[in-house]
Amino acid sequence: MIVRHISNYLYIFYSFVFALNVVHVFWNNSTLYTIIGILGIVMLAISFPRSDRVFKILGMVLLVAGAFFFFSSETTFQEIPSFFAGNIGLLFLLSMLPWMNSVVKAGRYNKLLQSLLGSNAKGLGSLYVRSEVTMVSLAAFLNLSSATISQDLLKEQLKDVKTKVKNSFILMATLRGYSLALLWSPLEILLATSIFITGANYLEVLPWMLLIAVLGISMDSLMGKMMFRKYGMEAPPSLEKGTGKSRNKLVQFIVALVLFLSVVVFLGNVIQLDFLFAVTVSIFPFAFTWAVLVKRRRSFLHVGWPTWKWKTNHLSNFIVLLLSLSFLTETLNASPYLKYLQDPLIALEGSPLLIMLFIQAAFLVMTLLGVHPLATMGIFGGVSELLIGTFPEVTLTILLSACAIATVPSAPYGLIVTITSVALRMNPYQIVLRNLPYSILLGFLGIGISLLTLLVY
């Protein structure tokens, strides 16, 4: 009972660690960094028993592998705390994300998706295109809630369609649309991590990621339209109202998105802040200002405060994954065994296409085995110097983020797939099999654009 009571206030301790990390950004002090690492170890110890079984196993594997690399290196025990400090910034970003989702809920933009999807469509083919484009447009801010809202609406809208067809339609349109939004969203942790690893400029990466998203939408919308064109549907009359109001909301939403991207770019390019840090520190001030402008300040705080506390208290899975991964990455870099991971890439030196295919295959295989793409990203982060020596920073960022995000609809233990499997009462691997061809094609598309950037950089 006492333990449960204390766990309700973990957000205070975590926030203190995040605050120290903010201080370290502006005051690069080795002692402070060590203190952050020690507190990171405490966070890990607290979170391990509270994390899900999959993350416990993954965290243990990462820690054991990290310990092996540590003992094979010449590093000292005094250096261990600093090995756990590297990914505190990523945890800080994850902690702040609920504030953006809260302003979306407070401003009732989550109902926008319902209105846009609810309009009358001539058949499943045209509805598929609309569903995917709507998901891509709004999931950048609504994140997971866009998928759950759209799935609930589509289940109601397609209730007279055969179950097999309905389920295929929903899992394809929502999961694929969701992944296409992640490609360019500054709030996506995989994109932020790839930029964190390479040090690339987000403004240079953004046009290429938007190009992948546009090509991905065109490719999958065409395939979906052809696949479902023979099926008809009848939209409920009640869903056809409020189109004008929805358009106004959509304009507000797009303007807010553009302004947020502008703030992040300003902080990164003019103030010279790190991209990950710029996104993190922009979220709350921007969300609060947005809520004030749309006269939803009280609702924003009413929704946001308890949501933020709950989400921060329940960061256990990500704490276990990211801090264990930080330890592994640091010890791997100091270990002589690093060359064994470098050998396949060195063997492929001079063949950028083969290296790209190797990276895509690694993300896909590891994801199917249940390893989170963040963990695979961290492994490639361990050989980032070698990769940056092979590819320009922008190219490598596009490659890592596109290949990682492409696996999201096909991750059997991923959160979005789990949510969908529960909603549709399907085995996660049935969802994976349906989306696997898409993941492979989107990965190839990312590789194609990465190759194109080699002509520019």
ROKOL-280399 format. One record per residue (C-alpha): residue in three letters; x negated, y, z negated. Coordinates in nm, 2 decimals, padded with zeros to 4 digits, always signed. Layout:
residues N
 rest      u      v      w
  ala      X      Y      Z
...
***
This chain:
residues 457
 rest      u      v      w
  met +00.00 +00.00 +00.00
  ile -00.28 +00.24 -00.09
  val -00.47 +00.14 +00.22
  arg -00.17 +00.21 +00.44
  his -00.12 +00.55 +00.26
  ile -00.48 +00.64 +00.33
  ser -00.46 +00.54 +00.69
  asn -00.19 +00.81 +00.74
  tyr -00.46 +01.07 +00.68
  leu -00.74 +00.93 +00.89
  tyr -00.68 +01.22 +01.13
  ile -00.84 +01.46 +00.88
  phe -01.16 +01.25 +00.87
  tyr -01.17 +01.20 +01.25
  ser -01.11 +01.58 +01.31
  phe -01.40 +01.66 +01.08
  val -01.63 +01.44 +01.29
  phe -01.49 +01.60 +01.61
  ala -01.56 +01.94 +01.46
  leu -01.92 +01.85 +01.39
  asn -01.95 +01.73 +01.75
  val -01.83 +02.08 +01.86
  val -02.09 +02.24 +01.64
  his -02.36 +02.01 +01.80
  val -02.26 +02.12 +02.15
  phe -02.36 +02.48 +02.06
  trp -02.64 +02.38 +01.81
  asn -02.84 +02.09 +01.94
  asn -02.99 +01.96 +01.61
  ser -03.12 +01.61 +01.57
  thr -03.03 +01.58 +01.20
  leu -02.67 +01.69 +01.28
  tyr -02.66 +01.43 +01.56
  thr -02.77 +01.16 +01.32
  ile -02.50 +01.26 +01.07
  ile -02.24 +01.24 +01.35
  gly -02.37 +00.89 +01.43
  ile -02.35 +00.78 +01.06
  leu -01.99 +00.91 +01.05
  gly -01.93 +00.73 +01.38
  ile -02.04 +00.40 +01.21
  val -01.79 +00.47 +00.93
  met -01.52 +00.53 +01.19
  leu -01.61 +00.20 +01.36
  ala -01.59 +00.01 +01.02
  ile -01.25 +00.16 +00.95
  ser -01.11 +00.09 +01.29
  phe -01.24 -00.27 +01.35
  pro -00.98 -00.44 +01.12
  arg -00.70 -00.21 +01.26
  ser -00.77 -00.27 +01.63
  asp -00.60 -00.52 +01.86
  arg -00.75 -00.87 +01.90
  val -00.87 -00.81 +02.25
  phe -01.07 -00.50 +02.14
  lys -01.21 -00.68 +01.84
  ile -01.35 -00.94 +02.06
  leu -01.48 -00.69 +02.31
  gly -01.63 -00.47 +02.04
  met -01.80 -00.77 +01.88
  val -01.95 -00.88 +02.21
  leu -02.08 -00.53 +02.28
  leu -02.23 -00.50 +01.93
  val -02.39 -00.84 +01.95
  ala -02.53 -00.76 +02.29
  gly -02.65 -00.42 +02.16
  ala -02.82 -00.59 +01.86
  phe -03.00 -00.83 +02.10
  phe -03.13 -00.54 +02.31
  phe -03.22 -00.34 +02.00
  phe -03.44 -00.62 +01.86
  ser -03.60 -00.66 +02.20
  ser -03.70 -00.29 +02.21
  glu -03.94 -00.08 +02.02
  thr -03.68 +00.14 +01.86
  thr -03.67 +00.18 +01.48
  phe -03.38 +00.13 +01.24
  gln -03.38 +00.51 +01.17
  glu -03.26 +00.56 +01.53
  ile -02.96 +00.34 +01.50
  pro -02.71 +00.61 +01.37
  ser -02.78 +00.83 +01.67
  phe -02.69 +00.54 +01.90
  phe -02.32 +00.56 +01.78
  ala -02.29 +00.94 +01.85
  gly -02.29 +00.94 +02.23
  asn -01.92 +00.88 +02.29
  ile -01.77 +01.09 +02.01
  gly -01.69 +01.36 +02.27
  leu -01.47 +01.11 +02.47
  leu -01.28 +01.02 +02.15
  phe -01.23 +01.39 +02.09
  leu -01.07 +01.42 +02.44
  leu -00.84 +01.12 +02.37
  ser -00.74 +01.28 +02.04
  met -00.64 +01.60 +02.22
  leu -00.44 +01.45 +02.51
  pro -00.11 +01.42 +02.31
  trp -00.09 +01.80 +02.29
  met -00.05 +01.83 +02.67
  asn +00.21 +01.56 +02.67
  ser +00.39 +01.74 +02.39
  val +00.43 +02.06 +02.58
  val +00.56 +01.86 +02.87
  lys +00.83 +01.71 +02.64
  ala +00.90 +02.04 +02.47
  gly +00.95 +02.21 +02.80
  arg +01.17 +01.92 +02.91
  tyr +00.96 +01.86 +03.22
  asn +00.99 +01.49 +03.15
  lys +01.35 +01.52 +03.27
  leu +01.21 +01.66 +03.60
  leu +01.10 +01.32 +03.71
  gln +01.45 +01.19 +03.64
  ser +01.61 +01.46 +03.86
  leu +01.37 +01.41 +04.14
  leu +01.40 +01.04 +04.15
  gly +01.78 +01.05 +04.10
  ser +01.85 +01.23 +04.43
  asn +02.04 +01.02 +04.69
  ala +01.81 +00.81 +04.92
  lys +01.91 +00.63 +05.24
  gly +01.75 +00.30 +05.14
  leu +01.47 +00.14 +04.94
  gly +01.21 +00.23 +05.20
  ser +01.27 +00.61 +05.17
  leu +01.32 +00.58 +04.79
  tyr +00.98 +00.41 +04.77
  val +00.80 +00.70 +04.93
  arg +00.99 +00.95 +04.71
  ser +00.91 +00.75 +04.40
  glu +00.54 +00.73 +04.47
  val +00.50 +01.09 +04.57
  thr +00.69 +01.20 +04.25
  met +00.48 +00.98 +04.03
  val +00.16 +01.12 +04.18
  ser +00.29 +01.48 +04.14
  leu +00.38 +01.45 +03.78
  ala +00.18 +01.17 +03.62
  ala -00.13 +01.40 +03.60
  phe +00.04 +01.57 +03.29
  leu +00.31 +01.33 +03.19
  asn +00.07 +01.04 +03.20
  leu +00.22 +00.71 +03.07
  ser +00.55 +00.87 +02.99
  ser +00.60 +00.93 +03.37
  ala +00.58 +00.56 +03.43
  thr +00.82 +00.46 +03.15
  ile +01.07 +00.73 +03.24
  ser +01.07 +00.63 +03.61
  gln +01.08 +00.26 +03.54
  asp +01.39 +00.30 +03.32
  leu +01.56 +00.52 +03.58
  leu +01.47 +00.29 +03.87
  lys +01.60 -00.01 +03.68
  glu +01.94 +00.16 +03.65
  gln +01.93 +00.29 +04.00
  leu +01.85 -00.06 +04.15
  lys +02.07 -00.26 +03.91
  asp +02.26 -00.41 +04.21
  val +01.94 -00.51 +04.40
  lys +01.81 -00.87 +04.36
  thr +01.58 -00.90 +04.06
  lys +01.28 -01.01 +04.25
  val +01.30 -00.72 +04.50
  lys +01.38 -00.47 +04.22
  asn +01.09 -00.58 +04.01
  ser +00.84 -00.57 +04.30
  phe +00.97 -00.22 +04.40
  ile +00.93 -00.08 +04.05
  leu +00.59 -00.23 +03.96
  met +00.45 -00.12 +04.30
  ala +00.59 +00.23 +04.32
  thr +00.52 +00.33 +03.95
  leu +00.18 +00.16 +03.89
  arg +00.03 +00.26 +04.22
  gly +00.16 +00.61 +04.20
  tyr +00.03 +00.64 +03.85
  ser -00.32 +00.53 +03.96
  leu -00.32 +00.78 +04.25
  ala -00.25 +01.06 +04.00
  leu -00.54 +00.95 +03.78
  leu -00.79 +01.00 +04.07
  trp -00.79 +01.38 +04.04
  ser -00.64 +01.45 +03.70
  pro -00.89 +01.63 +03.47
  leu -00.71 +01.45 +03.18
  glu -00.81 +01.11 +03.30
  ile -01.07 +00.95 +03.08
  leu -01.22 +00.74 +03.36
  leu -01.28 +01.04 +03.58
  ala -01.41 +01.24 +03.28
  thr -01.65 +00.95 +03.19
  ser -01.79 +00.92 +03.54
  ile -01.86 +01.30 +03.54
  phe -02.01 +01.27 +03.19
  ile -02.25 +00.99 +03.32
  thr -02.36 +01.17 +03.64
  gly -02.34 +01.53 +03.53
  ala -02.16 +01.62 +03.86
  asn -01.96 +01.94 +03.90
  tyr -01.58 +01.87 +03.88
  leu -01.51 +02.14 +04.13
  glu -01.73 +01.96 +04.39
  val -01.57 +01.63 +04.31
  leu -01.21 +01.74 +04.31
  pro -01.16 +01.79 +04.69
  trp -01.29 +01.44 +04.76
  met -01.07 +01.28 +04.49
  leu -00.77 +01.47 +04.63
  leu -00.86 +01.33 +04.98
  ile -00.87 +00.98 +04.84
  ala -00.53 +01.04 +04.67
  val -00.37 +01.18 +04.99
  leu -00.50 +00.89 +05.20
  gly -00.39 +00.64 +04.93
  ile -00.04 +00.79 +04.92
  ser -00.01 +00.78 +05.30
  met -00.14 +00.42 +05.31
  asp +00.07 +00.28 +05.03
  ser +00.39 +00.48 +05.12
  leu +00.38 +00.34 +05.47
  met +00.33 -00.01 +05.35
  gly +00.60 +00.02 +05.09
  lys +00.84 +00.18 +05.33
  met +00.79 -00.10 +05.58
  met +00.82 -00.37 +05.31
  phe +01.15 -00.24 +05.16
  arg +01.31 -00.08 +05.47
  lys +01.56 -00.36 +05.52
  tyr +01.71 -00.32 +05.17
  gly +01.99 -00.07 +05.11
  met +02.09 +00.10 +04.78
  glu +02.36 +00.32 +04.64
  ala +02.25 +00.60 +04.41
  pro +02.48 +00.69 +04.12
  pro +02.67 +01.02 +04.20
  ser +02.58 +01.16 +03.86
  leu +02.21 +01.17 +03.95
  glu +02.26 +01.40 +04.25
  lys +02.32 +01.71 +04.05
  gly +02.08 +01.99 +03.94
  thr +01.86 +02.00 +04.24
  gly +01.80 +02.37 +04.23
  lys +01.70 +02.36 +03.86
  ser +01.47 +02.07 +03.93
  arg +01.29 +02.27 +04.20
  asn +01.23 +02.56 +03.96
  lys +01.09 +02.32 +03.70
  leu +00.87 +02.17 +03.97
  val +00.73 +02.51 +04.07
  gln +00.66 +02.59 +03.70
  phe +00.49 +02.25 +03.66
  ile +00.27 +02.29 +03.97
  val +00.17 +02.65 +03.87
  ala +00.08 +02.53 +03.52
  leu -00.13 +02.25 +03.67
  val -00.32 +02.49 +03.90
  leu -00.38 +02.73 +03.61
  phe -00.51 +02.45 +03.38
  leu -00.75 +02.34 +03.66
  ser -00.86 +02.70 +03.70
  val -00.93 +02.73 +03.32
  val -01.14 +02.41 +03.33
  val -01.34 +02.53 +03.63
  phe -01.39 +02.87 +03.48
  leu -01.53 +02.72 +03.15
  gly -01.75 +02.48 +03.35
  asn -01.89 +02.71 +03.62
  val -01.89 +03.05 +03.45
  ile -01.93 +02.97 +03.08
  gln -02.14 +02.67 +03.17
  leu -01.97 +02.42 +02.94
  asp -01.99 +02.05 +03.00
  phe -01.69 +01.93 +03.20
  leu -01.57 +01.68 +02.93
  phe -01.60 +01.94 +02.66
  ala -01.44 +02.21 +02.88
  val -01.13 +01.99 +02.93
  thr -01.11 +01.89 +02.57
  val -01.13 +02.25 +02.42
  ser -00.89 +02.38 +02.69
  ile -00.60 +02.15 +02.61
  phe -00.45 +02.29 +02.29
  pro -00.49 +02.67 +02.37
  phe -00.35 +02.61 +02.72
  ala -00.06 +02.39 +02.60
  phe +00.03 +02.64 +02.32
  thr +00.02 +02.93 +02.56
  trp +00.24 +02.74 +02.80
  ala +00.49 +02.66 +02.53
  val +00.50 +03.03 +02.43
  leu +00.56 +03.15 +02.79
  val +00.85 +02.91 +02.84
  lys +00.98 +03.00 +02.49
  arg +00.93 +02.65 +02.35
  arg +00.67 +02.73 +02.08
  arg +00.87 +02.59 +01.79
  ser +00.98 +02.28 +01.98
  phe +00.62 +02.23 +02.10
  leu +00.48 +02.23 +01.74
  his +00.77 +02.02 +01.61
  val +00.70 +01.75 +01.87
  gly +00.32 +01.79 +01.90
  trp +00.21 +01.80 +01.53
  pro +00.35 +01.46 +01.43
  thr +00.26 +01.31 +01.77
  trp -00.10 +01.43 +01.74
  lys -00.14 +01.30 +01.39
  trp +00.00 +00.96 +01.48
  lys -00.20 +00.92 +01.80
  thr -00.52 +01.03 +01.62
  asn -00.46 +00.79 +01.33
  his -00.42 +00.51 +01.59
  leu -00.74 +00.56 +01.79
  ser -00.87 +00.24 +01.65
  asn -00.89 +00.05 +01.99
  phe -01.07 +00.33 +02.16
  ile -01.31 +00.39 +01.86
  val -01.41 +00.02 +01.86
  leu -01.46 +00.02 +02.24
  leu -01.63 +00.35 +02.29
  leu -01.86 +00.35 +01.98
  ser -01.96 -00.02 +02.04
  leu -02.02 +00.07 +02.40
  ser -02.24 +00.37 +02.30
  phe -02.45 +00.14 +02.09
  leu -02.49 -00.11 +02.38
  thr -02.58 +00.16 +02.63
  glu -02.84 +00.33 +02.41
  thr -03.01 +00.00 +02.32
  leu -03.00 -00.13 +02.67
  asn -03.18 +00.18 +02.79
  ala -03.45 +00.12 +02.54
  ser -03.48 -00.25 +02.61
  pro -03.71 -00.43 +02.86
  tyr -03.41 -00.63 +02.97
  leu -03.28 -00.32 +03.15
  lys -03.48 -00.43 +03.45
  tyr -03.27 -00.75 +03.49
  leu -02.96 -00.53 +03.53
  gln -03.15 -00.31 +03.77
  asp -03.29 -00.60 +03.98
  pro -02.96 -00.66 +04.18
  leu -02.94 -00.28 +04.25
  ile -03.32 -00.27 +04.34
  ala -03.28 -00.57 +04.57
  leu -03.00 -00.37 +04.75
  glu -03.21 -00.06 +04.77
  gly -03.18 +00.10 +05.11
  ser -02.84 -00.05 +05.16
  pro -02.60 +00.20 +05.00
  leu -02.29 +00.02 +05.13
  leu -02.39 -00.31 +04.96
  ile -02.46 -00.13 +04.63
  met -02.11 +00.03 +04.66
  leu -01.95 -00.31 +04.73
  phe -02.14 -00.46 +04.43
  ile -02.00 -00.18 +04.20
  gln -01.65 -00.23 +04.33
  ala -01.67 -00.61 +04.28
  ala -01.81 -00.56 +03.93
  phe -01.52 -00.33 +03.83
  leu -01.26 -00.57 +03.98
  val -01.40 -00.89 +03.83
  met -01.46 -00.75 +03.49
  thr -01.11 -00.60 +03.48
  leu -00.95 -00.93 +03.58
  leu -01.15 -01.10 +03.30
  gly -00.99 -00.85 +03.05
  val -01.28 -00.61 +03.02
  his -01.16 -00.24 +03.01
  pro -01.29 -00.04 +03.31
  leu -01.44 +00.21 +03.05
  ala -01.67 -00.07 +02.93
  thr -01.78 -00.15 +03.28
  met -01.83 +00.22 +03.34
  gly -02.06 +00.23 +03.03
  ile -02.27 -00.06 +03.16
  phe -02.33 +00.13 +03.49
  gly -02.40 +00.43 +03.27
  gly -02.69 +00.23 +03.13
  val -02.85 +00.22 +03.47
  ser -02.73 +00.57 +03.57
  glu -03.09 +00.70 +03.63
  leu -03.14 +00.43 +03.89
  leu -02.80 +00.49 +04.06
  ile -02.86 +00.87 +04.06
  gly -03.19 +00.80 +04.23
  thr -03.00 +00.62 +04.50
  phe -02.69 +00.84 +04.54
  pro -02.62 +01.21 +04.50
  glu -02.43 +01.30 +04.17
  val -02.10 +01.38 +04.36
  thr -02.12 +01.06 +04.56
  leu -02.18 +00.84 +04.25
  thr -01.90 +01.01 +04.05
  ile -01.65 +00.95 +04.33
  leu -01.77 +00.59 +04.37
  leu -01.75 +00.50 +03.99
  ser -01.42 +00.68 +03.92
  ala -01.24 +00.56 +04.24
  cys -01.35 +00.19 +04.19
  ala -01.26 +00.21 +03.82
  ile -00.92 +00.37 +03.87
  ala -00.84 +00.14 +04.16
  thr -00.83 -00.15 +03.91
  val -00.57 +00.02 +03.68
  pro -00.26 -00.14 +03.84
  ser -00.43 -00.48 +03.84
  ala -00.57 -00.48 +03.48
  pro -00.38 -00.77 +03.31
  tyr -00.45 -00.63 +02.96
  gly -00.43 -00.27 +03.05
  leu -00.17 -00.05 +02.87
  ile +00.03 +00.05 +03.18
  val +00.05 -00.31 +03.30
  thr +00.15 -00.43 +02.95
  ile +00.42 -00.17 +02.93
  thr +00.55 -00.27 +03.28
  ser +00.55 -00.64 +03.20
  val +00.76 -00.58 +02.89
  ala +01.00 -00.35 +03.07
  leu +01.05 -00.59 +03.36
  arg +01.01 -00.91 +03.15
  met +00.73 -01.03 +03.38
  asn +00.41 -01.22 +03.32
  pro +00.12 -00.96 +03.35
  tyr -00.06 -01.18 +03.60
  gln +00.25 -01.17 +03.83
  ile +00.21 -00.79 +03.83
  val -00.17 -00.82 +03.89
  leu -00.12 -01.05 +04.19
  arg +00.13 -00.81 +04.34
  asn -00.10 -00.51 +04.30
  leu -00.44 -00.68 +04.37
  pro -00.44 -00.61 +04.75
  tyr -00.37 -00.24 +04.67
  ser -00.66 -00.23 +04.42
  ile -00.90 -00.38 +04.67
  leu -00.78 -00.14 +04.95
  leu -00.80 +00.17 +04.72
  gly -01.15 +00.06 +04.62
  phe -01.25 +00.03 +04.99
  leu -01.10 +00.38 +05.04
  gly -01.31 +00.51 +04.76
  ile -01.62 +00.35 +04.91
  gly -01.54 +00.50 +05.25
  ile -01.51 +00.85 +05.11
  ser -01.83 +00.80 +04.91
  leu -02.01 +00.71 +05.23
  leu -01.87 +01.02 +05.39
  thr -02.01 +01.24 +05.12
  leu -02.36 +01.11 +05.20
  leu -02.34 +01.31 +05.52
  val -02.27 +01.62 +05.31
  tyr -02.50 +01.59 +05.00
***
